[in-house]
C-alpha cells in the first residue's frame, strides 16, 4: 500500500491529486475514497492508497486516511 499527502482537491468536480511518497503525482476520484467522505478530505492530509491503471494513467483507489486522528 502506497502513502502520500493530498496535494490538490477539486471539490466541485469530485477529484484530487496525491503527492505520493515515491515522488509520483496520482489522480484520485471521490468514488475511490473509503472510510471517510470525499468532502472531509483536505490538502495536506496523509493518506494510504493502492494504485491501479486508469484510462489516463495511474489512479489511486481504496484511498483512506493514514492516521484517523488527522480529522480532529
C-alpha positions in Angstrom: 0.0 0.0 0.0 1.4 3.4 -1.0 1.2 6.5 1.1 1.4 10.3 0.5 -0.2 13.6 1.1 -3.2 15.2 -0.7 -1.7 17.8 -2.9 -4.8 19.3 -4.5 -8.5 19.0 -4.2 -11.1 20.0 -6.8 -14.2 19.6 -4.6 -16.7 20.9 -7.1 -15.6 18.2 -9.7 -15.1 15.4 -7.2 -11.4 14.6 -7.7 -7.9 15.4 -6.5 -4.3 14.6 -6.7 -2.0 12.8 -4.2 1.7 13.6 -3.9 3.0 10.0 -3.2 6.0 9.5 -1.0 7.8 8.0 -4.0 7.6 11.3 -5.9 4.7 10.5 -8.2 1.5 12.6 -8.5 -1.5 10.3 -8.5 -5.1 11.2 -9.6 -8.0 10.1 -7.4 -11.7 10.3 -7.7 -14.3 10.6 -5.0 -15.5 7.1 -5.8 -12.1 5.7 -4.6 -12.4 7.2 -1.1 -13.1 4.8 1.8 -13.6 5.2 5.5 -14.4 8.9 5.3 -16.2 11.2 2.9 -14.6 13.0 0.0 -15.8 16.3 1.5 -13.9 15.6 4.7 -10.6 15.4 2.9 -8.3 18.4 2.6 -5.0 19.3 1.2 -2.0 18.2 3.3 -3.7 15.2 4.9 -1.7 11.9 4.8 -3.4 9.1 3.0 -2.8 5.5 2.2 -4.0 4.1 -1.2 -3.5 1.5 -3.9 -2.6 2.4 -7.4 -4.3 0.9 -10.5 -4.1 1.7 -14.2 -6.8 4.2 -15.2 -7.8 5.4 -18.6 -5.4 8.4 -18.5 -2.7 6.9 -16.3 -2.2 5.8 -12.7 -5.2 6.2 -10.4 -5.4 5.9 -6.6 -8.1 3.6 -5.3 -9.0 2.5 -1.7 -7.9 6.0 -0.5 -8.2 6.3 3.2 -6.6 8.4 5.9 -3.3 7.2 7.1 -4.0 8.5 10.6 -7.6 8.8 11.8 -6.5 11.5 14.3 -5.9 14.0 11.5 -9.6 14.8 11.2 -9.7 16.1 14.8 
